[in-house]
Amino acid sequence: MKKILIAGGGGFIGGHLATRLLDLGYSVRCADIKPKDQWYQIFNKVDNFVLDLEDKTNCEKVTEGIDEVINLACNMGGMGFIENNRALCMLSVLVNTHLLMACKKNNVKKYFFSSSACAYNTELQKDPSINGLKEADAYPAMPEDGYGWEKLFSERMCRHFTEDYGIDTKVARFHNIYGPMGTYDGGREKAPAAICRKIAMAKLKNEKIIDVWGDGKQTRSFLYIDDCVDAVVQLFNSEVNDPINIGSEEQVSINEMIEYVEEISNYKVKKNYQLDKPKGVRGRSSDNTLIEKKLGWKPKYSLKEGLKKTYHWIFEEITKSSNN
């Protein structure tokens, strides 16, 4: 039975991934900086640690006796959080650096780093109808300030630990992962959860207007959490070491996604466009040519299918909170 550490195991993706790895027969250890009552999912079969992985000593402690590491830990959130907390996002470079150093010291053989589509050159993302971003489009480098630079630097660190020390590193560039049992309020939520929450709240309160950041014409692609976990497991067990996209090629505008959630919720709203709010790049989606070639992986869920599951979960959570 392999022993695997999920750094950031108390987070959204970490909780779903822990479920899958337990089902696959791994012995799982989770570490997260959040107090345990703020973890998204907790499992009795998991060895849980609450500690700050920016600290090198903590990284050495939590990797003792571990065979493999999956690093999902970082300061991140939606565009509002990223644009207003650039230094905080950059500090996550300490997590990846110290975990890699701890893996070298404790003879951990395999390591996964969760990068982001924010690592891509922003000069290529000024048109809402942009083609999907290929892995080579990260260079010449001009990622999103703060968060994107941290991801790109950490990707390089993984590459050099493979070249110099023989650690088998995997790097995935996530494209907007969403789904149930994730953040949907408080400022760190991403667009699918934010829109689901806003329309659910409007429906419950019989309100007709929701706030939309930007003009709603900016485009993205979004990947449902179950598809993300499938891809992570396949990549982790592959021979691929170069960065690879884990995302969807189904590009939509924010306005189109609002229409999807209106259809799912059976509730129409008017949009109050807030042009002074953080908007991010104008267009971004994934090109999946490489992952299809290397792993034979494709998403199973359409955006509408994933949003349906996400909306109903958020609606139930809001209803439960309002009844307490």
N, C-alpha and C positions, 0 to 999 in steps of 0.2 A: 504494500500500500504506500504510494508516494505521498509525501507530506508537502503541502503547498500553502504558501502564504499569499493572502489577498491584502495588499496594502490599499487602504481606502475601502475595506470590507464592510464598513457601516454605511456606505453610500448607496445610491440608486443602482448603478450597474453592479457594484460589489455584492449586494444582496442577491440579485438575480443570478449572478455567476456562482456564488456560494451554493445556491440550490442545485445548479447543474453539476458542479464538481462533486458534491456529496452523492448525487445520483450515480455519478461515474465511478464512485468508489475511492475517491481521494480522502486523505486525512487533511482537513482544512483548518487553517489558522487565519483569523481575521484581525487586522489592526486598523484603528482609526483614531483620529484626534478628538472626535465628538464624544461627549458623555454617552454611555450606553443607552440611556433612555431616548436619545435622539437618533439612534441607528434606524435605518429603514426596515431592516429585517434582522432578527437574532435567532440563532439556532442552538439548541442544546448540545448537538454533536460537534460544534465548532469551538475551538480554543480561541477565546476572544481577548484582545488586548486593547486598552485605551491608553494611547501615548502619542507623542508628537514625533513624527518620522522625519522632521527637519533636523532632528538631533541625531548625530552619528552613533552615539552610544545606544540609543533606542533601536536604531536599525540593526546594529550588531546583536542586540539582545533578541529581537523578534525573528531574526533569520537563523538562529542557532537550531541545528537539527532539521532544517528545512531542505528539501530537495529542489524545489522550484518556486519562483516568485512571480506574481502578477501585480504590477504596480498601477493602480488606478487612482492613487492619492494625489490630490492637488487642490489648490484654491481655484474654484471656477464657478460659473453660473451662466445666466443669460447675458445678452449683450450689455444691458445696463450695469451689471456687476463687473464685467470684464473691462469696460471702458472707464469705470470709476475707481478701479482697484488694480492698477497696472503693477505697482511695486509689490503688492501682496501676491499677485499672480506670478510674478517673476521669482519670488522666494521659493516657489515649489521646485525650482531647480535643485534646491538642497535635498529634497526628498529623493529624487532620482539619483543624484550623485552619491549620497550617503548609502542608499540601498545597494547601488552597484558596488561600492567599496566594501560593504558588509558581505555581499555575495562572494566577492573575491576572497575575503578573509575566511568565511565559513564554508567555502568550497561548494557554493550553490551552482548547479550546472546550467539551469535554464531560467530566463528572465523575460518578462513581457512588459512593454511600456505602452501606455495609452496616450498617444499623441492626438492631434486634432486637425481638422480641416483649416483651423485658424493659422496653421503653419504655412499655408500657401501664399504665394506672392499676391499681395493686394492689388497690384497694378493690373492683374489679369481679371479682376472681379468688379469692374466698374459698369458692366452692362447686365441688366436683369436677365437677358436671354443668353447668357454665357453658356458655352459648351461645358460638359463635365470636366473637372480638374483631374489631370493625370498626375501620377506620382512625381514625374520629372518636373512638373510645374512649380515645385517648391523653390527651384533655383533658376535664375539668380534670386537670392533671398531678399524678400521684403514682406515678412509676415505681419499679422496684426500686432500692434505695439503691446508690449507686456506679455500677455498670455501666449500669443503666437511665437514670440521670440523664445520664451521659456521652452515651449514644445520643440522647436527646431533645434535649439542647443542640446536639449536632452536626447533627441534622436541621434545626434552626432556622438554624444557620450556613449550611448549604447553601441553604436558602430565600432568605436575605438576599443571598448571593453571586449568586444568579440574578436577584433583583430589582434589586440595586445595580450589578452588574458584567456581567450578561448571560451568565454561565457556565451552560450547560445542565446542571443537576444532576438526578440521579436518586437516589431514596432507597428502599431495600427494607428492610422489616422481616422479617428471617429468623425462621422458627419451627423451631428445633431441627433443623438439617441434619445428616444422618448418612450413613454409607456406608463402603465399603472405602478403604484408603489414608489413614486418619485416626487420630486419637489414641484409644487404647483402654486406656491405663493411665497411671499417674504423677500422677493428681489433676486433670488438665484435661479428661478424657474426659466425654462426656455420657451420658445414661442408656442409649440403645440399645447403644453400644459397651461400657459398663460391664457391662451385663447379659449381653451376648454373651461377654465375657471371663470373667465369673464362672462362667457355666455351662460354657463350654469348659474352664476350669481344673478345675472340679469333675469333669467327665467324664474328663479325662485323669488325674486323681489318684484317681478312684473315690471322691469325697467326695459327701455327700448334702445339705449345708446351704450356702446362700449368704447373705451379709449383704445386707439391703435397707434403704436409707435411708428413714425414715418408716414409715407403715403400709401403703404400697403402694396406697393408694386415691387418691392425688393423680393428676390427669389432665393429659395433654398431647397435642399432635399433633406428628408427626415427618415431615420431608420428605426423601426420598432424594436424594442428591447430583446424580444426572443430571437429575432434575426441577428442582432448584435452578439448575443451570447453564443449562438451557433458558430458565427464567423470567428469569434475569439478562440473557441475551443479548437476549431480546425486549424487556424493559424498557429496556435501554440504547439500543436502536434505535427506541424509541417517542417520542412527544411528551409523555409523562406526566412531570410534575415533582413532584407531591405524593407523600408517602410512600404506599407500597402494600405489602400483605402478600405475602410469598412463603412459602407454607406449605401444609399439608394440613388439610382439614376432618375427617379421620379421627381422632376423639378416642378415646384409650384410657387406662386406668389403668396404673400401673406393674405391678400384679399381672397384668393382661391381657397386657402385653407380655412378662412372664416366661413366661406360658403359651405364647405364640407361639414364643419361643426354645426352650422345652422341646420343643415339637412339631418344630421344625426340627432340633434336635440329637438328637432321640430319646432324651432323658435327663431324668428327673424329679428335682427338688430340693425340699427344704424351705426355708422362708424364715425367717431370723432378723431380725425387724424391729428396726431401731435408731432409736428414737424421738428420740434426742438429736442425731441428725445433721441437717445442713442439708436442708431439704425444699422450699424455695421456696414459691410460691403453691399453693393447693389445686387450682386448675383453670385451664387455658389451652389454647385452640386457635384456629386461624385461621378467619376468615370471608373467603371468596374471592370474594365478590360483585363487588367492585370490579375485581380483576385479570381476572376472567372477562369483565366488561363492557368494560374498556379494551383488553385484549390478547387475549382469547379463549383464555387459558391455563388448563389444568387439569393436575394431576399425572397421570402415566402409571402410576406404581408404587404398589401398595398397600403398607401397612406390612409385611405378611407377605412380600411379594416382595422388598422392600428389605432386611429383616432376614435373609432367607435368604442373599443375596449378602454381607451384612456379616458374619454369623456364620461362614460358611465361610472368608472371608478372614482373620478374626481367629484362627480355629482353626488355619489353616495357619501363620500368623505365630508363634503360641505354640508350635506343634509344631516349627517350624524353630529357634526360640530354645532350646528344651529339648534339641535334638539337637546344638547347637553347644558 
